[in-house]
Amino acid sequence: MSVSVFAERLRNAMNSRELKQVDLVHAAERRGVKMGKSHISQYVAGKTMPREDVLLFLADELDVDANWLRGQSSETKLNSDAQPASHIDTPSGAPTSAETEIPAARRRTFGKSHKLDDVLYDVRGPVVDEAARMEQAGTHVLKLNIGNPAPFGFRTPDEVVYDMAQQLPETEGYSASKGLFSARKAIMQYAQLKNIPNVTIEDIYTGNGVSELINLSMSALLDSGDEVLVPSPDYPLWTACVNLAGGTAVHYLCDEKSDWYPDIDDMRKKITDRTVAIVLINPNNPTGALYPKEVLQQIVDLAREHQLMIFSDEIYDRLVMDGLEHISIASMAPDLFCVTFSGLSKSHMIAGYRVGWMILSGNKAIAKDYIEGINMLTNMRICSNVPAQSIVQTALGGHQSVHDYIVPGGRIHDQRDYIYDALNSIPGITAVKPKAAFYIFPKIDIKKFNVHDDEQFALDLLHDKRILITRGGGFNWHEPDHFRIVYLPRIEVLKDATNKLSDFLSYYWQS
Ligand SMILES: Cc1ncc(COP(=O)(O)O)c(C=O)c1O
């Protein structure tokens, strides 16, 4: 398969059918095929090849033979009376009788909801699709794009696995919708240790990861036009869930020059009479920042002044380095209504078990109706995974094995030091030292490399060096001058990656 032959044939077919890129994007929407504007422009420009299902969709939509489009020799080529290409919904390739009877232009197809128009989740986006295609073709790709500890040799504590196995026979049925008593009790005690005020067992909700609860908490809250302040850069699920729930995510800046702390003046400027809440991600993904008490105090003051709720995503709160302490903002705001999120995906290296929770605290009286909404949605999804809930007590009690990773000599600590030094020694790259989590968000000197498109930067790096990073735009960062690296791989691997990046940047000039 040749990318350039494919691109040329795609352009030919589009010209001959008088179809523009936007027509194909709309057709993909109608047919429920995952192919956005940036995908098709990459294909047309000869930068990437689509996955097989997208290729079959394109062949069908353009009424050309899929093998021809692939760049293989084929009898049928670009004939309007070509054999119908195999339809995306029939992996066997055999056209159904309905397909042979109904002309392609009149076939009913099913598209995704327009609610998803403003939803971005590049952590698994087009560059990742291209990496998957390269891997399918036998190329090894070094993935520095996703915060999943297990593939990098971070083992789940033995006790956690053992205890889940022991309890499996007793966790076959549904639990109470908020979760098992034992799990919620352990989370409640954890909230006490973090000085989160006014928390009873009824204020704890377990979820299938924090992800489910972010979605649920936004769905229960937002009406059309409601605004939520979300950081930029952010963990993009927050922006996605605010928009999906019908609200509007308004981004406040985090300032690289101040250790990536939230810019309080910018936050203040963005507050309107439609603002209902502030989202905080602390410790932060993608910057690795940890917010000190003074910064948290300013946010609490602002929320107090404008009567806003606070949502604080603290999933990395046990992955803090350099002897620093994580402070839950809810502990400083007993008079406000706060929702604090955490889970075991990162601190216990069990992202696949899907264990998350949220804690309602502070002034719950002002949020009675909202809490009713949360309860409705919690009941509707019945409960979170029960075997996973059964190990929350084990995980939160006793020796915290994650501690060994974050002190000098520990893997996360030493990998952080390594990546920070290595990146800053590359001409044209600068990075703030992360204090927590396992991400670093370096800045590219865009003038030096003529970078104007960060997705292209990520693709070029992938093609040239087989390294997969996530572009800054994927975190709702609005300049093309950043990318995120996950520094979970061992130092030898990071060394190889940064050497390759350094070599890449010694010649890179974006066209
Ligand atoms: C800031 C942040 N919040 C939430 C999540 C989702 O975590 P979970 O695995 O609990 O769904 C992630 C995952 O990377 C994250 O980085």
The ligand as a Gaussian input file, in Angstrom:
#p B3LYP/6-31G(d) Opt

LIG

0 1
 C       -7.109000      14.188000      35.000000
 C       -7.783000      12.888000      34.710000
 N       -9.019000      12.677000      35.173000
 C       -9.663000      11.534000      34.941000
 C       -9.085000      10.519000      34.206000
 C       -9.875000       9.256000      33.956000
 O       -9.494000       8.279000      34.840000
 P      -10.282000       6.912000      35.053000
 O       -9.344000       5.828000      34.621000
 O      -10.552000       6.862000      36.530000
 O      -11.521000       6.964000      34.262000
 C       -7.796000      10.684000      33.707000
 C       -7.179000       9.636000      32.888000
 O       -6.125000       9.768000      32.312000
 C       -7.125000      11.898000      33.968000
 O       -5.893000      12.123000      33.512000

